[in-house]
């Protein structure tokens, strides 16, 4: 609290990263288990919940970004965290399919208010050079928040599964109130009407340049295709893995709480350790090494998906799931480095990254319901096997890159 009283933008940013990740992880460690065990969502409903969230984020990303650019970064961030908190409070208090859907819409819109606004705010207040240090330290603070939150969520969820969701939602809304009093905004200059027109023209010009470059670059087309295939498989798997464990083995609700929390903790720690190893090595410095690492990572994910689908023992299920999640965490920054080195003009950098994110979202929105229908009409095992088949074309795409 003392950090906020000082109204030091750097410290407020670090503290906000820590608290937001602590509350998010506190909620999400038990969130899917709550939807499966308490709300009793079937496989299709589980996937539809994720699809509604993705659609909400997809539709509101640009409109809410305008609030941040034209009105106030601080206002946008405050609205965002407050809506996120309200969404999770609704979900945790009312265990029904339609209220869970409504909650996804509310907190999804809230997320779009914070997306990019927090980074833009600290860059305005501190300048781009000092903001880079803040981003690194903020990521470290966020990881610390995750590590602390997981055992707390396990302990709380063991007695009442919905309690971490409600308490985390209250924490998010409370963070919004704290920022109202202690977050300063001294260097933000809202765009006037003429600048608004030029902003939209700039967006249109950037998109036109991206389309032109993608037409001329087979490598960029392959990158976007890979993002699309990863989106196709990921939404279904992310929503169905707990149900598959519950179906595959006979395990009590209390033990499942400990298992789910323990898995999340191991994934966070192992991912951090592997990323530290990569950052000290030379893999991230050469594109060919990155391509090979991504190719190997894709093989690991696909083979682990098959193993996860076919396993009927708790230990093997956990090992395959941990491998999938750790590899995904590690592949993400490598993909960002790849895209960053391919972008021809720094003025379009943000737009390129945004387009890649939107391509992934399109894949999740379109692929998720299909996987859900397969799980509902056949089995979850079949649906996860289909996930591995859907992802398999990326091996062909990476092999083409390596040959070139």
SULHU-V183992 format. One record per residue. N is the residue number from 0. RES is the residue in one letter. PHI is phi in whole degrees, 0 to 359 (none if undefined). OMEGA is omega in degrees with one decimal (999 if undefined). Layout:
N | RES | PHI | OMEGA
N | RES | PHI | OMEGA
This chain:
0 | X | none | -179.7
1 | X | 301 | 178.7
2 | X | 299 | -179.3
3 | X | 291 | -177.6
4 | X | 298 | 179.1
5 | X | 287 | -177.9
6 | X | 53 | 174.6
7 | X | 273 | -173.6
8 | X | 302 | -179.7
9 | X | 300 | -177.4
10 | X | 291 | 177.7
11 | X | 297 | 178.5
12 | X | 297 | -180.0
13 | X | 298 | -178.7
14 | X | 296 | 178.5
15 | X | 294 | 176.5
16 | X | 300 | -179.9
17 | X | 298 | -176.0
18 | X | 292 | -177.7
19 | X | 296 | 178.6
20 | X | 289 | 176.3
21 | X | 298 | -178.7
22 | X | 291 | 178.7
23 | X | 301 | -177.9
24 | X | 292 | 175.9
25 | X | 303 | 179.1
26 | X | 285 | -168.3
27 | X | 284 | 175.9
28 | X | 300 | -178.1
29 | X | 249 | -170.0
30 | X | 298 | -177.8
31 | X | 292 | 177.3
32 | X | 298 | 175.9
33 | X | 299 | -179.6
34 | X | 294 | -179.3
35 | X | 281 | -170.1
36 | X | 271 | -175.2
37 | X | 262 | -180.0
38 | X | 283 | 178.3
39 | X | 62 | 178.6
40 | X | 285 | 175.7
41 | X | 278 | -175.7
42 | X | 305 | 180.0
43 | X | 294 | 179.2
44 | X | 296 | 178.1
45 | X | 301 | -178.9
46 | X | 289 | 179.4
47 | X | 296 | 176.2
48 | X | 302 | 178.0
49 | X | 294 | 179.9
50 | X | 294 | 177.7
51 | X | 299 | 177.6
52 | X | 298 | -179.1
53 | X | 297 | 179.1
54 | X | 296 | 179.6
55 | X | 299 | 179.4
56 | X | 295 | -178.5
57 | X | 299 | -175.2
58 | X | 284 | -172.3
59 | X | 258 | -177.3
60 | X | 302 | -177.5
61 | X | 285 | 179.3
62 | X | 303 | -179.4
63 | X | 287 | 175.5
64 | X | 296 | 177.7
65 | X | 296 | 176.8
66 | X | 302 | -179.4
67 | X | 296 | -176.7
68 | X | 282 | -171.9
69 | X | 257 | -177.5
70 | X | 251 | -175.5
71 | X | 192 | 174.2
72 | X | 296 | -177.5
73 | X | 300 | 179.7
74 | X | 300 | -179.1
75 | X | 297 | -179.6
76 | X | 294 | 179.3
77 | X | 299 | 178.4
78 | X | 301 | -177.1
79 | X | 300 | -178.4
80 | X | 294 | 178.8
81 | X | 294 | 178.9
82 | X | 294 | 176.2
83 | X | 302 | 179.6
84 | X | 299 | 180.0
85 | X | 298 | 179.7
86 | X | 302 | -178.5
87 | X | 287 | 175.2
88 | X | 298 | 177.6
89 | X | 300 | -178.0
90 | X | 298 | -176.2
91 | X | 288 | -176.5
92 | X | 272 | -174.2
93 | X | 236 | -173.4
94 | X | 278 | 178.8
95 | X | 229 | -176.6
96 | X | 304 | -175.9
97 | X | 291 | 177.8
98 | X | 288 | 174.8
99 | X | 295 | 176.2
100 | X | 299 | 179.5
101 | X | 300 | 179.9
102 | X | 296 | 179.1
103 | X | 297 | 179.5
104 | X | 296 | -177.3
105 | X | 295 | -175.8
106 | X | 284 | 174.8
107 | X | 295 | 175.7
108 | X | 297 | 178.0
109 | X | 301 | 179.1
110 | X | 300 | -178.7
111 | X | 294 | 175.8
112 | X | 292 | -179.4
113 | X | 272 | -175.2
114 | X | 299 | 179.9
115 | X | 85 | -176.1
116 | X | 291 | -178.4
117 | X | 295 | 178.9
118 | X | 293 | 179.0
119 | X | 295 | -179.7
120 | X | 298 | -177.0
121 | X | 292 | 176.4
122 | X | 293 | 176.5
123 | X | 297 | -172.6
124 | X | 282 | -172.2
125 | X | 246 | -172.8
126 | X | 89 | -172.5
127 | X | 297 | -175.8
128 | X | 293 | 179.5
129 | X | 290 | 179.8
130 | X | 295 | 179.0
131 | X | 300 | 176.9
132 | X | 295 | 179.4
133 | X | 297 | 179.3
134 | X | 298 | -179.3
135 | X | 295 | -179.2
136 | X | 293 | 176.8
137 | X | 295 | 177.4
138 | X | 296 | 177.9
139 | X | 296 | 179.2
140 | X | 297 | 177.6
141 | X | 297 | 177.6
142 | X | 296 | 176.0
143 | X | 298 | 177.6
144 | X | 299 | 179.0
145 | X | 297 | -177.4
146 | X | 297 | 178.8
147 | X | 289 | -172.2
148 | X | 290 | -173.0
149 | X | 299 | 178.4
150 | X | 296 | 176.6
151 | X | 296 | 178.9
152 | X | 294 | 177.4
153 | X | 299 | -178.1
154 | X | 296 | -179.5
155 | X | 290 | -177.9
156 | X | 292 | 178.8
157 | X | 298 | -179.5
158 | X | 269 | 179.8
159 | X | 203 | -170.5
160 | X | 299 | -176.7
161 | X | 279 | -174.6
162 | X | 296 | 176.6
163 | X | 300 | -179.1
164 | X | 292 | -179.4
165 | X | 293 | -178.8
166 | X | 295 | 177.1
167 | X | 295 | 176.6
168 | X | 297 | 177.0
169 | X | 298 | 178.1
170 | X | 298 | 178.5
171 | X | 298 | 178.2
172 | X | 297 | 177.8
173 | X | 295 | 176.6
174 | X | 299 | 176.7
175 | X | 301 | 179.4
176 | X | 294 | 177.8
177 | X | 301 | -178.9
178 | X | 294 | 177.2
179 | X | 301 | -176.3
180 | X | 274 | -167.4
181 | X | 243 | 179.1
182 | X | 267 | 179.4
183 | X | 259 | 179.2
184 | X | 219 | -171.9
185 | X | 251 | -172.6
186 | X | 244 | -179.9
187 | X | 282 | 176.7
188 | X | 237 | -179.7
189 | X | 296 | 179.6
190 | X | 288 | 175.4
191 | X | 277 | -174.2
192 | X | 300 | -179.1
193 | X | 295 | 179.7
194 | X | 291 | 178.4
195 | X | 298 | 179.6
196 | X | 298 | -178.2
197 | X | 294 | 177.9
198 | X | 296 | 179.5
199 | X | 295 | 177.1
200 | X | 296 | 178.4
201 | X | 296 | 177.8
202 | X | 300 | -179.6
203 | X | 297 | 179.7
204 | X | 295 | 179.5
205 | X | 298 | 179.6
206 | X | 297 | 178.9
207 | X | 297 | 179.7
208 | X | 292 | 178.7
209 | X | 295 | 179.3
210 | X | 298 | 179.8
211 | X | 297 | -179.4
212 | X | 295 | -179.7
213 | X | 296 | 177.6
214 | X | 295 | -176.6
215 | X | 269 | -176.8
216 | X | 241 | 177.9
217 | X | 293 | 179.6
218 | X | 296 | 178.7
219 | X | 292 | 177.3
220 | X | 298 | 178.6
221 | X | 296 | 179.2
222 | X | 301 | -179.9
223 | X | 293 | 177.1
224 | X | 296 | 177.9
225 | X | 298 | 178.0
226 | X | 300 | 179.9
227 | X | 295 | -179.7
228 | X | 294 | 176.1
229 | X | 295 | 175.4
230 | X | 294 | 179.9
231 | X | 305 | -172.8
232 | X | 274 | -163.7
233 | X | 290 | -175.9
234 | X | 297 | 179.6
235 | X | 296 | -179.6
236 | X | 297 | -176.8
237 | X | 299 | -177.4
238 | X | 268 | -171.5
239 | X | 249 | -171.9
240 | X | 294 | 179.3
241 | X | 293 | 178.3
242 | X | 300 | 179.5
243 | X | 295 | 177.5
244 | X | 298 | -178.6
245 | X | 295 | 179.3
246 | X | 285 | -173.1
247 | X | 285 | -176.7
248 | X | 228 | 178.2
249 | X | 270 | -176.5
250 | X | 220 | -178.5
251 | X | 285 | -178.4
252 | X | 300 | -179.2
253 | X | 298 | 178.2
254 | X | 294 | -179.6
255 | X | 296 | 175.9
256 | X | 302 | -179.0
257 | X | 292 | 179.7
258 | X | 295 | -178.1
259 | X | 298 | 178.4
260 | X | 297 | 179.3
261 | X | 298 | 178.3
262 | X | 299 | -177.9
263 | X | 300 | -179.4
264 | X | 295 | 179.2
265 | X | 298 | -179.8
266 | X | 298 | -179.6
267 | X | 299 | -177.0
268 | X | 293 | -179.3
269 | X | 295 | 179.2
270 | X | 299 | 178.8
271 | X | 298 | -178.4
272 | X | 295 | -179.6
273 | X | 294 | 179.1
274 | X | 296 | 176.4
275 | X | 297 | 178.8
276 | X | 298 | -179.1
277 | X | 295 | -178.1
278 | X | 296 | 179.3
279 | X | 273 | 179.3
280 | X | 267 | -176.4
281 | X | 241 | -178.2
282 | X | 302 | -173.9
283 | X | 283 | -175.8
284 | X | 266 | -177.7
285 | X | 236 | -177.4
286 | X | 299 | -178.7
287 | X | 297 | 177.5
288 | X | 295 | 178.2
289 | X | 296 | 179.6
290 | X | 301 | -179.1
291 | X | 294 | 178.8
292 | X | 297 | 179.0
293 | X | 292 | 176.8
294 | X | 297 | 179.1
295 | X | 296 | 178.5
296 | X | 298 | 178.6
297 | X | 295 | 176.3
298 | X | 299 | 179.3
299 | X | 299 | -179.1
300 | X | 295 | -177.4
301 | X | 296 | 179.6
302 | X | 294 | 178.3
303 | X | 289 | 174.4
304 | X | 299 | 178.5
305 | X | 296 | 178.3
306 | X | 299 | 179.4
307 | X | 296 | -179.1
308 | X | 295 | -173.2
309 | X | 268 | -176.6
310 | X | 286 | 176.4
311 | X | 229 | 178.1
312 | X | 240 | -174.9
313 | X | 300 | -176.5
314 | X | 299 | -179.4
315 | X | 293 | 176.8
316 | X | 301 | -178.5
317 | X | 294 | -179.8
318 | X | 297 | -179.4
319 | X | 297 | -179.8
320 | X | 295 | -179.9
321 | X | 298 | 177.9
322 | X | 301 | -179.6
323 | X | 302 | -174.8
324 | X | 290 | 179.7
325 | X | 296 | 179.8
326 | X | 298 | 178.0
327 | X | 298 | 178.7
328 | X | 299 | -177.1
329 | X | 287 | -178.6
330 | X | 292 | -174.3
331 | X | 303 | 179.6
332 | X | 296 | 177.3
333 | X | 294 | 176.1
334 | X | 296 | 179.2
335 | X | 295 | 178.0
336 | X | 296 | 178.6
337 | X | 302 | -179.0
338 | X | 297 | -177.3
339 | X | 300 | -178.7
340 | X | 283 | -179.3
341 | X | 271 | -174.6
342 | X | 294 | -173.4
343 | X | 283 | -172.8
344 | X | 219 | -177.0
345 | X | 298 | -178.1
346 | X | 290 | 179.9
347 | X | 254 | -173.5
348 | X | 303 | -177.3
349 | X | 298 | -178.4
350 | X | 292 | 176.7
351 | X | 301 | 179.3
352 | X | 296 | 178.7
353 | X | 295 | 179.6
354 | X | 298 | 178.4
355 | X | 300 | 178.2
356 | X | 296 | 179.5
357 | X | 291 | 176.8
358 | X | 298 | 177.0
359 | X | 299 | 179.7
360 | X | 296 | 177.4
361 | X | 299 | 177.8
362 | X | 299 | 179.9
363 | X | 294 | -178.5
364 | X | 296 | -177.1
365 | X | 275 | -176.8
366 | X | 277 | -176.5
367 | X | 304 | -179.4
368 | X | 300 | 178.6
369 | X | 296 | 178.0
370 | X | 298 | 178.9
371 | X | 298 | 178.6
372 | X | 295 | 177.9
373 | X | 297 | 179.8
374 | X | 296 | -177.9
375 | X | 288 | -174.6
376 | X | 271 | 177.9
377 | X | 239 | 176.2
378 | X | 219 | 176.7
379 | X | 295 | 176.9
380 | X | 303 | 179.1
381 | X | 298 | -178.8
382 | X | 298 | -179.6
383 | X | 289 | 173.8
384 | X | 298 | 176.5
385 | X | 297 | 176.1
386 | X | 304 | 179.9
387 | X | 294 | 178.6
388 | X | 292 | 180.0
389 | X | 299 | -177.6
390 | X | 281 | -172.3
391 | X | 303 | 178.2
392 | X | 301 | 179.6
393 | X | 295 | 177.2
394 | X | 295 | 176.5
395 | X | 296 | -178.8
396 | X | 294 | 178.3
397 | X | 292 | 178.6
398 | X | 295 | 175.7
399 | X | 296 | 179.4
400 | X | 297 | -178.1
401 | X | 296 | 178.2
402 | X | 293 | 179.8
403 | X | 287 | 999
